[in-house]
Amino acid sequence: MKYFEGTPIPTSILLVVLLGVAFALDRIDDRLWLGAYQAGPAILHPLSLVYAASGSAMISATLRIPKP
């Protein structure tokens, strides 16, 4: 196979790095980039939608990334 179907699993380290940078800059809780919004009884951090996008890209059968 010449390509990955979806993004390779190690790309999830980018999410860890992103949150590590936020923590290092003291951008946590309500100071997280893009803020925090009350959604009924829960609080939504729009940055958390990056996890949904990453997960969707990982399971995508149409997204093809060439192998090195």
C-alpha distances in whole Angstrom, upper triangle without the diagonal:
4,6,8,10,13,14,14,16,18,19,22,24,25,27,28,29,31,33,34,35,37,39,39,41,43,41,41,43,44,44,40,38,39,42,42,43,45,44,46,46,43,42,39,38,36,34,32,30,28,27,26,24,22,22,21,18,17,17,16,13,14,14,11,11,9,8,11
4,7,10,13,13,13,16,18,18,21,23,23,26,27,28,29,32,33,33,35,37,38,39,42,40,40,42,43,42,39,37,37,40,41,43,45,43,46,47,43,42,39,37,35,32,32,30,27,26,26,24,21,22,21,18,17,17,16,14,14,13,9,9,6,6,9
4,6,9,10,10,13,15,15,18,20,20,22,24,25,26,28,30,30,32,34,35,36,38,36,37,38,40,39,35,33,34,37,37,39,41,39,42,43,40,38,35,33,31,29,28,26,23,23,22,20,18,18,17,14,13,14,13,11,11,9,6,5,4,5,9
4,6,7,7,10,12,12,15,17,17,19,21,22,23,25,27,28,30,31,33,34,36,34,34,35,37,36,32,31,31,34,34,36,38,36,39,39,36,35,32,30,28,26,25,23,20,19,19,17,14,14,14,11,9,10,10,9,10,8,6,5,6,6,10
4,7,8,11,14,13,15,18,18,19,22,23,24,26,28,29,30,32,33,35,36,34,33,35,36,36,32,30,30,33,33,34,36,34,37,37,34,33,30,29,27,25,23,21,19,18,17,15,13,13,11,9,8,8,6,5,7,6,5,7,9,10,14
4,7,9,12,10,12,15,15,16,19,20,20,22,24,25,26,28,30,31,32,30,30,31,32,32,28,27,27,29,29,30,32,31,33,34,31,30,26,25,23,21,20,18,15,14,14,11,10,9,8,5,4,6,5,6,7,5,6,7,10,11,15
4,6,8,7,9,12,12,13,16,17,17,19,21,22,23,25,27,28,29,27,27,29,30,29,26,24,25,27,28,29,32,30,33,33,30,29,25,24,22,19,18,17,14,13,13,11,8,9,9,6,5,8,8,10,11,8,8,7,10,11,13
4,6,6,8,10,12,13,15,16,17,19,21,22,24,25,26,28,30,28,28,29,31,30,27,26,27,29,30,31,33,32,35,35,31,30,27,25,24,21,20,19,16,14,15,14,10,11,12,9,7,10,11,12,14,11,10,8,10,10,12
4,5,6,8,10,11,13,14,16,17,18,20,22,23,24,26,28,26,26,27,29,29,25,25,26,28,28,30,32,31,33,33,29,28,25,24,22,20,18,18,15,13,14,13,10,10,12,10,7,10,12,14,16,14,14,12,14,13,15
4,5,6,8,10,11,12,14,16,16,18,20,21,22,24,26,25,24,26,28,28,24,24,25,27,28,30,32,32,34,34,30,29,26,24,23,20,18,19,15,14,16,15,11,12,15,13,10,13,15,17,19,16,15,13,15,13,14
4,5,6,8,10,10,12,14,15,16,18,20,21,22,24,22,23,25,26,25,22,21,22,25,25,28,30,29,32,32,29,27,24,21,20,17,16,16,12,12,14,12,9,10,13,10,9,13,14,16,17,14,14,12,14,13,14
4,5,5,7,9,10,11,13,15,16,17,19,21,22,20,20,21,24,23,19,19,20,22,23,25,27,26,29,29,25,24,21,19,18,15,13,14,10,9,11,11,7,9,12,11,9,13,15,17,19,16,17,15,17,17,18
4,5,5,6,9,10,10,12,14,15,16,18,20,19,19,21,23,22,19,19,21,22,23,26,28,28,31,30,27,25,22,20,19,16,15,16,12,11,15,14,11,12,16,14,13,16,18,21,22,19,19,17,19,18,18
4,5,5,6,9,10,10,12,14,15,17,18,17,17,20,22,20,17,16,18,20,21,24,27,27,30,30,26,24,21,18,17,13,13,14,10,10,14,13,10,12,15,13,13,17,18,21,21,18,19,16,19,18,18
4,5,5,6,8,10,11,12,14,16,17,15,15,17,19,18,14,14,15,17,18,21,23,23,26,26,22,20,17,14,14,10,10,11,8,8,11,11,9,11,14,13,13,16,18,21,22,19,20,19,21,21,22
4,5,5,6,9,10,10,12,14,15,14,14,16,19,18,14,15,17,19,19,22,25,25,28,27,23,21,19,16,16,13,12,14,11,10,14,14,12,14,17,16,16,19,21,24,25,22,23,21,23,23,23
4,5,5,6,9,10,10,12,14,13,14,17,19,17,14,14,17,19,20,23,26,27,30,29,25,23,21,17,17,13,14,16,13,13,16,16,14,16,19,18,18,21,23,26,26,23,24,21,23,23,22
4,5,5,6,9,10,11,12,11,12,15,16,14,11,11,13,15,17,20,23,24,27,27,23,20,18,14,14,10,11,13,10,11,15,14,13,16,18,17,18,21,22,26,26,23,24,22,24,24,24
4,5,5,6,9,10,10,9,9,12,14,12,9,10,13,14,15,18,21,22,25,24,20,18,16,12,13,10,10,13,11,11,15,15,14,16,19,19,19,22,24,27,28,25,26,25,27,27,27
4,5,5,6,9,10,10,10,13,16,14,12,13,16,17,18,22,24,25,28,27,23,21,19,16,17,13,14,17,14,15,18,19,17,19,22,22,21,25,26,30,30,27,28,26,28,28,27
4,5,5,6,9,8,10,14,16,13,11,11,15,16,18,21,24,26,29,28,25,21,20,16,17,13,15,17,15,16,20,19,18,21,23,23,23,26,28,31,31,28,29,26,29,28,28
4,6,5,6,5,7,10,12,9,7,8,12,12,14,18,21,23,26,25,21,18,17,13,14,11,13,15,14,15,18,19,18,20,23,23,23,27,28,31,32,29,30,28,31,30,30
4,5,5,6,6,10,12,10,9,11,15,14,16,19,22,24,26,25,22,19,18,15,16,13,14,18,16,17,20,21,20,22,25,25,25,28,30,33,34,31,32,30,33,32,32
4,5,8,9,13,15,12,12,13,17,17,19,22,25,27,30,29,25,22,21,18,19,16,18,21,19,20,23,24,22,25,28,27,27,30,32,35,36,33,34,31,33,33,32
4,5,8,12,13,10,10,11,14,15,17,21,24,26,29,28,25,21,20,17,18,15,17,20,19,20,24,24,23,26,28,28,28,32,33,36,36,33,34,32,34,34,34
4,6,9,11,8,8,11,14,13,15,19,21,24,26,25,22,19,19,16,17,15,17,20,19,20,24,24,24,26,29,29,29,32,34,37,38,35,36,34,37,36,36
4,7,8,5,5,7,10,10,12,15,18,21,23,23,20,16,15,12,14,12,14,17,16,18,21,21,21,23,26,26,27,30,31,35,35,32,34,32,35,35,35
4,6,5,5,8,11,10,10,14,16,18,21,20,17,13,13,10,13,11,12,16,16,17,19,21,21,22,25,26,26,29,31,34,35,32,34,33,35,36,36
4,5,6,10,11,9,8,11,13,15,18,16,13,10,11,9,12,11,12,15,16,17,19,21,21,23,25,26,27,29,31,35,35,33,35,34,37,38,38
4,5,8,9,6,6,9,11,14,16,16,13,10,10,8,11,11,13,16,17,18,20,22,23,24,26,27,28,31,32,36,36,34,36,35,38,39,40
4,6,8,6,8,11,14,17,20,19,17,13,13,10,12,11,13,16,17,19,21,22,22,25,26,27,29,31,32,36,36,33,36,34,37,38,38
4,6,5,7,11,14,16,19,19,16,12,11,8,9,8,10,13,13,15,17,18,19,21,23,23,25,27,28,32,32,30,32,31,34,34,35
4,5,9,12,15,17,21,21,18,14,12,8,8,7,10,12,12,14,17,17,18,20,22,22,24,26,27,31,30,28,30,29,32,33,33
4,7,9,13,15,18,19,16,13,10,7,6,6,10,11,12,15,16,16,18,20,21,22,24,26,26,30,30,27,30,29,32,33,34
4,7,10,13,16,17,14,10,9,6,7,8,11,12,14,16,17,18,20,22,23,24,26,28,29,32,32,30,33,32,35,36,37
4,7,9,13,13,10,6,6,5,7,9,10,12,14,16,17,18,20,21,23,24,26,28,29,32,33,31,33,33,36,37,39
4,6,9,11,9,6,5,6,8,11,12,13,16,17,17,19,21,22,23,25,27,28,29,33,33,31,34,35,38,39,41
4,6,7,6,5,6,9,11,14,14,15,18,19,19,21,23,24,25,27,29,30,31,34,35,33,37,37,41,42,43
4,6,5,6,6,10,11,14,14,14,18,18,17,20,22,22,23,25,27,27,28,32,32,32,35,36,39,41,42
4,5,8,9,13,15,18,17,17,21,21,20,23,25,25,25,28,30,30,31,34,35,34,38,39,42,43,45
4,7,10,13,16,18,17,18,22,21,21,24,26,25,26,29,30,30,32,35,36,36,39,39,43,44,46
4,6,10,12,15,13,15,18,17,17,20,22,22,23,26,27,27,29,32,33,32,36,36,40,40,42
4,7,10,12,11,13,16,16,16,19,21,21,22,25,26,27,28,32,33,31,34,34,38,39,40
4,6,9,8,9,12,13,13,15,17,18,19,21,23,24,25,29,29,28,31,31,35,36,37
4,5,6,8,10,11,12,14,16,17,18,20,21,23,24,28,28,27,29,29,33,33,35
4,5,6,8,10,11,12,14,15,16,18,20,21,22,26,26,24,27,27,30,31,33
4,5,6,8,10,10,12,14,15,16,18,20,21,25,25,22,25,24,28,29,30
4,5,6,7,9,10,11,13,15,16,18,19,23,24,22,24,24,27,28,30
4,5,5,6,9,10,11,12,14,16,17,20,21,19,22,22,26,27,28
4,5,5,6,8,10,10,12,14,15,19,19,17,19,19,22,23,25
4,5,5,6,8,10,10,13,14,18,19,17,19,19,22,23,25
4,5,5,6,9,10,11,12,16,17,15,18,19,23,24,26
4,6,5,6,9,10,10,14,14,13,16,16,20,21,23
4,5,5,6,9,10,14,14,12,14,14,17,18,20
4,5,5,7,9,12,14,12,15,15,19,19,22
4,5,5,6,10,11,10,13,14,18,19,22
4,6,5,9,9,7,10,11,14,16,18
4,6,9,10,9,10,11,14,15,17
4,6,9,9,11,12,16,16,20
4,6,6,8,11,14,16,19
4,6,7,11,13,15,19
4,6,10,13,15,19
4,7,10,13,16
4,7,9,13
4,6,9
4,6
4
